[in-house]
Each structure stands twice: as structure tokens, then as C-alpha cells.
């Protein structure tokens, strides 16, 4: 059993762990890091107040102010388990996933890093540049920009300018600038990669 203090750095394979204090048990190949703990693997960096890294299974357990950063994504939560081998993240507690032009929030979230696929539940909210989608549970493909919400769901699309070339159409311009609210009792599917498209099921309503 090793204990080190002050700018500690542990390197095991392609993973580097740094912290203020670190305890390493050689038999189980487990490290406990406290104080500005940081775990780095390739282009992925995890920071937290406290980290336990199981080197044999390559699993990171983190809590208190957890942040995972990648080149085009930032994930924050209160607690998190990151399987570095399988590239799967399970996070809970005020989870926020931020990407350029889109933000996802939930109480509990599973994120598959390789496919950028998210399964979330509990007060789920997805914000894009022009719309906000909310519900109780969500499956989302963040790479291809499409999501499905189950249970009571709502999509609010922000108003904006009319289509190019139709600016002189007063009725169209007036309608375009108003927010539009879509609700569904059972399921709502939404895609926003190139054009915005939606499909709803169960007591569907559109209000403008």
C-alpha cells in the first residue's frame, strides 16, 4: 500500500491520474485520489474532488463536481462511473451534457462515448439553437442529432424570421416570429441535423 501527497502523478498504461493525495493498493491495483483529482486517457479528461480508479477493470468512480471533457463535448454531474474499456459513462445528479449548439440535462444519464448515444431519465431537457424538448425519459443520438422522448413530452420551437424570399408575406412573417408548442402524451420524435422534423403520438397538440 502506497500513500503519496503533493502533486501526485500515477501512470498506468494509457491512463494518468493526478491529485493532491493518492493511495494505491498494489494487490488490487486500485487508486484512491483526493483533492483536484484528474484522470486523463487520450483526448478525454475527467476531474472531480474524489476519484477511485480500478486499474484492472479500467473503471473510474468519481464524485463531487465531476466534469468529463472531450474535444467537442463536456459532461458534468454530481457522481459518475466511467468504464474506460467499454467507453460507457453512467452519471447521476444534475447531469449536463454540452456540445456546440445543443445542451442536454437530466437526473440520470447513460452515455456511450463511441456512438455518442444517450439514454436519460428524470426531468430531461434538450436545447438546440431553435428548440427545447422536454420529457421524463429520452433516447438521443447526439452525432446524428435525433431524439425520442417517451411519456408526456413537449417541444417549444422559438420564433424566427420567415423563409428566405418570403419576407414580404405579412401573414407568414407574423406566424414565423411566434413560438410554437407541440405536446404529445405518449411519444415525441425530433431531428435537427439538416432540417427540423418531428413526429408525435398520443393526444398530439400544436399551439401557436
C-alpha positions as CSV (number, residue, x, y, z in Angstrom):
1,X,0.0,0.0,0.0
2,X,1.5,3.3,-1.1
3,X,0.4,6.8,0.0
4,X,1.7,9.9,-1.6
5,X,1.0,13.6,-1.0
6,X,1.6,16.8,-3.0
7,X,1.4,16.9,-6.8
8,X,0.9,13.1,-7.1
9,X,1.1,11.5,-10.5
10,X,0.2,7.9,-11.2
11,X,0.7,6.4,-14.7
12,X,-0.8,3.0,-15.5
13,X,-1.0,2.0,-19.2
14,X,-2.5,4.9,-21.2
15,X,-4.2,6.4,-18.1
16,X,-2.7,9.1,-15.9
17,X,-4.1,10.0,-12.5
18,X,-3.0,13.2,-10.7
19,X,-4.2,14.6,-7.4
20,X,-3.2,16.3,-4.1
21,X,-3.3,12.9,-2.2
22,X,-3.3,9.4,-3.6
23,X,-3.4,6.0,-2.1
24,X,-2.5,3.0,-4.3
25,X,-3.1,-0.6,-3.3
26,X,-0.8,-2.8,-5.5
27,X,-2.7,-6.1,-4.8
28,X,-6.0,-4.9,-6.2
29,X,-4.4,-2.3,-8.5
30,X,-6.8,0.3,-7.2
31,X,-6.0,4.0,-6.7
32,X,-7.9,6.5,-4.4
33,X,-7.3,10.1,-5.4
34,X,-8.5,13.1,-3.3
35,X,-8.2,16.8,-4.0
36,X,-8.2,18.2,-7.5
37,X,-8.3,14.6,-8.9
38,X,-7.8,14.3,-12.6
39,X,-7.9,11.2,-14.9
40,X,-6.6,11.5,-18.4
41,X,-6.9,9.0,-21.2
42,X,-6.1,10.2,-24.7
43,X,-8.3,13.2,-25.5
44,X,-10.6,12.5,-22.5
45,X,-10.1,14.3,-19.2
46,X,-12.1,13.7,-16.0
47,X,-11.9,16.0,-13.0
48,X,-13.5,15.6,-9.6
49,X,-13.0,16.2,-5.9
50,X,-12.7,12.4,-5.3
51,X,-11.8,9.5,-7.6
52,X,-11.4,5.8,-7.3
53,X,-9.7,4.1,-10.3
54,X,-9.7,0.4,-10.6
55,X,-6.8,-0.3,-13.0
56,X,-7.7,-4.0,-13.5
57,X,-11.2,-3.3,-14.8
58,X,-10.3,0.2,-16.1
59,X,-13.3,1.7,-14.3
60,X,-13.3,5.2,-12.8
61,X,-15.7,6.1,-9.9
62,X,-15.9,9.9,-9.3
63,X,-18.0,12.2,-7.1
64,X,-18.4,15.9,-6.2
65,X,-18.1,18.4,-9.1
66,X,-17.4,15.8,-11.7
67,X,-16.5,17.0,-15.2
68,X,-15.6,15.0,-18.3
69,X,-14.3,16.9,-21.3
70,X,-13.7,15.7,-24.8
71,X,-12.8,17.8,-27.9
72,X,-16.5,18.6,-28.8
73,X,-18.3,17.6,-25.6
74,X,-18.4,18.5,-21.8
75,X,-20.3,16.4,-19.3
76,X,-21.0,17.5,-15.7
77,X,-22.6,15.6,-12.8
78,X,-22.6,15.0,-9.1
79,X,-21.4,11.4,-9.4
80,X,-20.2,9.3,-12.2
81,X,-18.9,5.8,-13.2
82,X,-16.8,5.7,-16.4
83,X,-15.9,2.4,-18.0
84,X,-12.7,3.3,-19.9
85,X,-12.5,0.0,-21.7
86,X,-16.1,-0.1,-22.9
87,X,-16.3,3.7,-23.2
88,X,-19.6,4.0,-21.3
89,X,-20.5,6.7,-18.8
90,X,-23.2,6.4,-16.1
91,X,-23.9,9.7,-14.4
92,X,-26.4,11.0,-11.9
93,X,-27.3,14.2,-10.1
94,X,-27.9,17.4,-12.1
95,X,-26.3,15.9,-15.3
96,X,-25.5,18.3,-18.1
97,X,-24.1,17.4,-21.5
98,X,-22.9,20.4,-23.5
99,X,-22.0,20.4,-27.2
100,X,-21.8,23.2,-29.8
101,X,-25.4,24.4,-30.4
102,X,-27.0,21.8,-28.0
103,X,-27.3,21.1,-24.3
104,X,-28.9,18.1,-22.6
105,X,-30.0,17.9,-18.9
106,X,-31.3,15.0,-16.8
107,X,-31.3,13.5,-13.4
108,X,-29.7,10.2,-14.6
109,X,-27.9,9.5,-17.8
110,X,-26.1,6.7,-19.7
111,X,-23.7,7.9,-22.4
112,X,-22.0,5.6,-24.9
113,X,-19.0,7.6,-26.0
114,X,-18.2,5.8,-29.3
115,X,-21.6,6.3,-30.8
116,X,-22.5,9.5,-28.9
117,X,-25.8,7.9,-27.8
118,X,-27.5,9.0,-24.7
119,X,-30.3,7.4,-22.6
120,X,-31.6,9.8,-19.9
121,X,-34.4,10.0,-17.5
122,X,-35.8,12.4,-14.9
123,X,-36.6,15.9,-15.9
124,X,-35.0,15.6,-19.3
125,X,-34.4,18.7,-21.3
126,X,-32.7,19.0,-24.7
127,X,-31.9,22.5,-26.0
128,X,-30.9,23.2,-29.6
129,X,-30.3,26.6,-31.3
130,X,-34.0,26.9,-32.1
131,X,-36.0,24.5,-29.9
132,X,-36.4,23.0,-26.4
133,X,-37.6,19.4,-26.0
134,X,-38.6,18.2,-22.5
135,X,-40.0,14.9,-21.1
136,X,-39.5,12.2,-18.5
137,X,-37.2,9.9,-20.5
138,X,-35.2,10.3,-23.6
139,X,-33.0,8.4,-26.1
140,X,-30.8,10.7,-28.2
141,X,-28.2,10.2,-31.0
142,X,-26.1,13.3,-30.5
143,X,-23.9,12.6,-33.5
144,X,-26.9,12.4,-36.0
145,X,-28.9,14.9,-34.0
146,X,-32.1,13.0,-33.3
147,X,-34.0,12.2,-30.2
148,X,-37.1,10.3,-28.9
149,X,-38.9,11.3,-25.7
150,X,-41.4,8.9,-24.0
151,X,-44.1,9.9,-21.6
152,X,-45.6,13.4,-21.6
153,X,-43.4,15.4,-23.9
154,X,-43.2,19.0,-25.1
155,X,-41.3,20.7,-27.9
156,X,-41.1,24.5,-28.0
157,X,-39.8,26.0,-31.2
158,X,-38.6,29.6,-30.9
159,X,-40.0,32.0,-33.4
160,X,-37.7,33.5,-36.1
161,X,-37.6,35.1,-39.5
162,X,-39.8,33.8,-42.4
163,X,-38.2,31.6,-45.1
164,X,-35.8,33.4,-47.4
165,X,-37.7,35.1,-50.3
166,X,-41.0,35.2,-48.3
167,X,-40.2,38.3,-46.2
168,X,-43.0,40.3,-47.9
169,X,-45.7,37.8,-46.9
170,X,-47.1,39.6,-43.8
171,X,-49.2,36.6,-42.6
172,X,-46.3,34.2,-42.9
173,X,-43.9,36.7,-41.3
174,X,-46.3,37.2,-38.3
175,X,-46.7,33.4,-37.8
176,X,-43.0,32.7,-38.2
177,X,-42.0,35.1,-35.4
178,X,-44.2,33.4,-32.8
179,X,-43.1,30.4,-30.6
180,X,-44.8,27.1,-31.5
181,X,-45.5,24.5,-28.8
182,X,-46.0,20.8,-29.7
183,X,-47.1,18.3,-27.0
184,X,-47.7,14.6,-27.0
185,X,-48.9,12.2,-24.3
186,X,-47.0,9.1,-25.3
187,X,-44.0,9.7,-27.6
188,X,-42.3,12.5,-29.4
189,X,-39.5,12.1,-32.1
190,X,-37.4,15.1,-33.1
191,X,-34.5,15.5,-35.5
192,X,-32.5,18.7,-36.1
193,X,-29.4,17.9,-38.2
194,X,-30.1,19.5,-41.5
195,X,-33.8,20.4,-41.2
196,X,-36.1,20.2,-38.2
197,X,-38.6,17.3,-38.3
198,X,-40.9,15.9,-35.7
199,X,-43.4,13.1,-35.2
200,X,-45.8,12.7,-32.2
201,X,-48.1,10.1,-30.8
202,X,-50.9,10.3,-28.2
203,X,-53.1,13.3,-27.9
204,X,-50.9,15.5,-30.1
205,X,-51.4,19.2,-29.9
206,X,-49.9,22.2,-31.7
207,X,-50.3,25.7,-30.2
208,X,-49.1,28.9,-31.7
